[in-house]
Amino acid sequence: MGLVKPARQIASLSVDFLVIGAGIAGLACAIALRRVGHRVVVLEKHDSITKATGGCRMPPNLSKILFHWGLEKELRKISLKSQGIALNLFETGELLGEHIWDEELLRESRGEFVFAHHADLRQLLYDTALSCGATIHLNTTVAAVEPEACRVRLSTGEVLEADVIVGADGPSGLSRQLFDQGESVHRMNMYSATIPKELIVQDEDLSFVYDGILRSMFAWFGDGRSVLGFPAGGKADFALFIYCPKDGNEGSWEEIAPLSAMQEVLETAEPRLKKLGKLAQSPTCIAFKEVPDLDDWVHESGPLVLVGEAANPLPPGSIQEAALAIEDGAVLGKLFSHLHSRSQIRSLLYAFHEIRHDRCSRVTKKEIGDIQFMCLPPGDYQQMRDDVMRAKRDAGKDVLDSDADTGEEEEKGKGVGSAEWAEIVDVFGYDAEDDADNWWVMWGLLRERAREDVDIAPCNVMTEQVVEFEQALAVVDSEA
Ligand SMILES: Cc1cc2nc3c(=O)[nH]c(=O)nc-3n(C[C@H](O)[C@H](O)[C@H](O)COP(=O)(O)OP(=O)(O)OC[C@H]3O[C@@H](n4cnc5c(N)ncnc54)[C@H](O)[C@@H]3O)c2cc1C
């Protein structure tokens, strides 16, 4: 098993998975499926996976999965532990308050909040996937996906078949295009860039990013724009995510955007941010699009399942961007650890959608809400946001703590209060693998018993009786 710990439950039937895309989601699926004994081939159009890009925030719900897979030591080598966040105003630099992550909460979550370079996380997953026996073909572009025949056609004309196709090719990949996507709305742009640590520490106005709350994260709230900054792992270079109005420069994570355009966004910013913008290198500019939820993540005509951002695109730079992708892999692996007959495949793919859809949708709404909250235009809400934080700061409290302590009224969605904190606890405390195990105990075993009753011959489609049973369960679920 190379770098990873083998899973406790191994599938009694091994099948073939074709994973399209060696991003975070595709590689996480490859590791999770190999851990439970399946054969996995990953197809990636680029000839390398180590393109240096920006920073990546890894919340406890992500790190706990990697710890569980046995990658704690490897993750620590590439990451820095975050201890808290400092919240400032974009235009004036006023410190609205600080929040130190609650040690007890983090202990209970069994994870840690860490920062790394995106490329280092991807490299770790790539090395791990290879070490546990996944086959990864780089420089291999999928030109067509045929779910009904469970095969893909490469740009070279070669055809590859499998028992399951995992569409991990991102928000604008081919797999998602096979589903009814609806209209997306382009809300804002986000610039991502990094600054070498040695340039920052030479400037006494900027060296604060490496003191204060040790290895902290910084947010600057502005009028229609906001900035997040944090020291990424490795050499602790400082990563910036800058949200701003659409400006026509949006490309992808792989294309360099004009530095001058990014610096223009910081024209109205406090002097320290402007200075950081001047030192930044090779920015990328990605559109933040709000997309309607897909009704299904499993194709109606064959065993093609969407994962990661192909299933559920998030705003670029979100805390949960990489985390949801790794949770997807963890859940898929757990579910397919119970495979003993091909007739279960479709049912397990639907279970994946059932488990993941609500979680991803809830988390995505929160991520979008957080960006809007940081970019509030001047007005009553912005005033209330700032005043609530100032009151906590002046009372010597952590800004994200419960309002009950300061006697303020909790106003969900308008202020920063216990509801906000409860949401953070819910998101960070979530354990994807436990959720998949719970689903299996509550529903999977029940379905197994029904399956035994209807005596299914091993085949790739569900029998009518099982379809009826699944529909009956769906009615029970929706009434519950
Ligand atoms: C190159 C790159 C750099 C990134 N850098 C950062 C960063 O610095 N910070 C950050 O927070 N987020 C970054 N992201 C975004 C982040 O990885 C994702 O938002 C999140 O982790 C979910 O990833 P995903 O695997 O679902 O999708 P993606 O990350 O979009 O991965 C999809 C993969 O599929 C491959 N692919 C697409 N179409 C095909 C095809 N037809 N055939 C074969 N392969 C195909 C792509 O090349 C890509 O490797 C980056 C993404 C990419 C692709």
PDBQT file of the ligand as one rigid body, heavy atoms in Angstrom, charges set to zero:
ROOT
HETATM    1  C1  LIG A 501      -3.781  23.510 -12.374  1.00  0.00    +0.000 C 
HETATM    2  C2  LIG A 501      -4.664  23.865 -11.207  1.00  0.00    +0.000 A 
HETATM    3  C3  LIG A 501      -4.164  24.697 -10.218  1.00  0.00    +0.000 A 
HETATM    4  C4  LIG A 501      -4.954  25.058  -9.128  1.00  0.00    +0.000 A 
HETATM    5  N1  LIG A 501      -4.422  25.862  -8.177  1.00  0.00    +0.000 NA
HETATM    6  C5  LIG A 501      -5.143  26.166  -7.084  1.00  0.00    +0.000 A 
HETATM    7  C6  LIG A 501      -4.586  26.948  -6.051  1.00  0.00    +0.000 A 
HETATM    8  O1  LIG A 501      -3.462  27.374  -6.129  1.00  0.00    +0.000 OA
HETATM    9  N2  LIG A 501      -5.346  27.209  -4.953  1.00  0.00    +0.000 N 
HETATM   10  C7  LIG A 501      -6.615  26.728  -4.841  1.00  0.00    +0.000 A 
HETATM   11  O2  LIG A 501      -7.255  26.975  -3.816  1.00  0.00    +0.000 OA
HETATM   12  N3  LIG A 501      -7.176  25.993  -5.827  1.00  0.00    +0.000 NA
HETATM   13  C8  LIG A 501      -6.478  25.703  -6.943  1.00  0.00    +0.000 A 
HETATM   14  N4  LIG A 501      -7.033  24.950  -7.947  1.00  0.00    +0.000 N 
HETATM   15  C9  LIG A 501      -8.440  24.560  -7.847  1.00  0.00    +0.000 C 
HETATM   16  C10 LIG A 501      -8.635  23.344  -6.942  1.00  0.00    +0.000 C 
HETATM   17  O3  LIG A 501      -7.775  22.297  -7.232  1.00  0.00    +0.000 OA
HETATM   18  C11 LIG A 501     -10.017  22.818  -7.105  1.00  0.00    +0.000 C 
HETATM   19  O4  LIG A 501     -10.886  23.873  -6.965  1.00  0.00    +0.000 OA
HETATM   20  C12 LIG A 501     -10.455  21.793  -6.074  1.00  0.00    +0.000 C 
HETATM   21  O5  LIG A 501      -9.386  21.215  -5.403  1.00  0.00    +0.000 OA
HETATM   22  C13 LIG A 501     -11.255  20.675  -6.729  1.00  0.00    +0.000 C 
HETATM   23  O6  LIG A 501     -10.517  20.106  -7.717  1.00  0.00    +0.000 OA
HETATM   24  P1  LIG A 501     -11.036  19.056  -8.799  1.00  0.00    +0.000 P 
HETATM   25  O7  LIG A 501     -10.058  17.967  -8.755  1.00  0.00    +0.000 OA
HETATM   26  O8  LIG A 501     -12.471  18.735  -8.646  1.00  0.00    +0.000 OA
HETATM   27  O9  LIG A 501     -10.956  19.872 -10.162  1.00  0.00    +0.000 OA
HETATM   28  P2  LIG A 501      -9.658  20.539 -10.930  1.00  0.00    +0.000 P 
HETATM   29  O10 LIG A 501      -8.732  21.023  -9.890  1.00  0.00    +0.000 OA
HETATM   30  O11 LIG A 501     -10.255  21.473 -11.866  1.00  0.00    +0.000 OA
HETATM   31  O12 LIG A 501      -9.020  19.281 -11.642  1.00  0.00    +0.000 OA
HETATM   32  C14 LIG A 501      -9.533  18.746 -12.843  1.00  0.00    +0.000 C 
HETATM   33  C15 LIG A 501      -8.420  17.988 -13.552  1.00  0.00    +0.000 C 
HETATM   34  O13 LIG A 501      -8.966  17.345 -14.693  1.00  0.00    +0.000 OA
HETATM   35  C16 LIG A 501      -8.092  17.520 -15.789  1.00  0.00    +0.000 C 
HETATM   36  N5  LIG A 501      -8.885  17.420 -17.021  1.00  0.00    +0.000 N 
HETATM   37  C17 LIG A 501      -9.876  18.246 -17.440  1.00  0.00    +0.000 A 
HETATM   38  N6  LIG A 501     -10.396  17.830 -18.595  1.00  0.00    +0.000 NA
HETATM   39  C18 LIG A 501      -9.720  16.693 -18.932  1.00  0.00    +0.000 A 
HETATM   40  C19 LIG A 501      -9.797  15.816 -20.035  1.00  0.00    +0.000 A 
HETATM   41  N7  LIG A 501     -10.684  16.001 -21.030  1.00  0.00    +0.000 N 
HETATM   42  N8  LIG A 501      -8.963  14.750 -20.071  1.00  0.00    +0.000 NA
HETATM   43  C20 LIG A 501      -8.064  14.540 -19.067  1.00  0.00    +0.000 A 
HETATM   44  N9  LIG A 501      -7.942  15.370 -18.005  1.00  0.00    +0.000 NA
HETATM   45  C21 LIG A 501      -8.760  16.425 -17.939  1.00  0.00    +0.000 A 
HETATM   46  C22 LIG A 501      -7.501  18.914 -15.557  1.00  0.00    +0.000 C 
HETATM   47  O14 LIG A 501      -6.300  19.114 -16.263  1.00  0.00    +0.000 OA
HETATM   48  C23 LIG A 501      -7.306  18.905 -14.050  1.00  0.00    +0.000 C 
HETATM   49  O15 LIG A 501      -6.063  18.371 -13.688  1.00  0.00    +0.000 OA
HETATM   50  C24 LIG A 501      -6.287  24.590  -9.050  1.00  0.00    +0.000 A 
HETATM   51  C25 LIG A 501      -6.798  23.764 -10.062  1.00  0.00    +0.000 A 
HETATM   52  C26 LIG A 501      -6.012  23.392 -11.124  1.00  0.00    +0.000 A 
HETATM   53  C27 LIG A 501      -6.573  22.487 -12.215  1.00  0.00    +0.000 C 
ENDROOT
TORSDOF 0
